[in-house]
Amino acid sequence: MFKSTESYFQGRTALLATKHGKEQVIAPALARLGVTVVVASDFDSDRFGTFSREIPRCGTQAEAALAKAEAVLAQTDADLVIASEGSFGPHPQFPMLPSDRELILLLDRRHDLVLRGEVLSLDTNFSHATVSNLEEALAFGARVGFPSHGLIAMAQAEPLPNTPIFKGIQSEEQLQRAIATLQTHSSTLHLETDMRAHMNPTRMQVIAQAAADLVQGMAQGCPQCGSPGFVAREHLPGLPCELCGAPTSAIKASRYRCQRCLYELTLPVPETAADPSQCYFCNP
């Protein structure tokens, strides 16, 4: 169904806007399409926002990722650039649970294309706590995968002027020193998971999933014009209930659309019926 996109990407080099090791999972994914990923030199992604909030993110998640990619394009003669941005917070369907939404953008200046890979995952250790001693800090760390997953320590949740922020804490000794320093400002301190990719193996695996989603879109050429990025833009609910036949909330078809020629194609899902648990009548 999809046209080949090999001529678009084979043998090209993409610059990756990162300083946190994301090439570990993004480069192998794009290598499957013949793309070599190289980290952009002297690129400071922190100027577009930090998870520890001393530098606010510039705009939305998508706007921040786009700003990173455009900055690399402006500084180099590259014609293929990749940037990513993570966002953490309550899951939109299960608000009591934390989630990780990873977005990867690919800007192709040669073909005037913007492609994206995206994943929303419940697989995250995103958390925070207020602690007053090392014992409480280590108890929090045990819950979030410390020391293989880094921690951030600061005086309070919102950064204070002229107050240190300790990032990348990965040992009990580092944690103890951070606590001792911060308790000169306050008896309690704020601890949170360090969500930077090189400090968070769980997040790195979700980035890998987003990279796989990007590569899938890159490989799917429009059946009409051949342009990459022929992916599902809309999912249509209404798969009939296996028990009573009524329409359910389950997806019955996906609508694909080309961003270049706007050709559309609606494809049904392989399943012919939905589990009754998704039926408004059988499971009200």
Secondary structure, 3 states (H helix, E strand, C coil): CCECCHHHHCCCEEEEECCCCCHHHHHHHHHCCCCEEEECCCCCHHHHCCCCCCCCCCCCHHHHHHHHHHHHHHHCCCCEEEEEEEEEEECCCCCCCEEEEEEEEEEECCCCEEEEEEEEECCCCCCEEEECCHHHHHHHHHHHCCCCCCEEEECCCCCCCCCCCEEEECCHHHHHHHHHHHCCCCCCEEEEECCCHHHCHHHHHHHHHHHHHHHHHHHCECCCCCCCCCEEEEEEECCEECCCCCECCCEEEEEEECCCCCCEEEEECCCCCECHHHCCCCCC
